[in-house]
Amino acid sequence: MQIVSRQAHVTLSGDIAGEYVVVERGSDGELTLAPDTSITAIRKRLGTRAPTPEELESFWREYGPLMLPPDGEG
């Protein structure tokens, strides 16, 4: 089992705002940042949340049959 290390995280505000992760730390203190693409950060940007188990069940009950390949294979 591989353990994924958590990257350092920063929140910027001002001309550039948002959630970022530190990609590289230079010996002189310079930081290279990249947008945080975690599901938590994406949901925060979009103002959404994870569906509840009841919402998931309802979704799959309604749309599951429509999610077959268009040519009928499957």
Secondary structure by P-SEA (a helix, b strand, c coil): cbbbbbcbbbbbccccbbbbbbcccccccbbbbcccccaaaaaaaaccccccaaaaaaaaaccccccccccccc
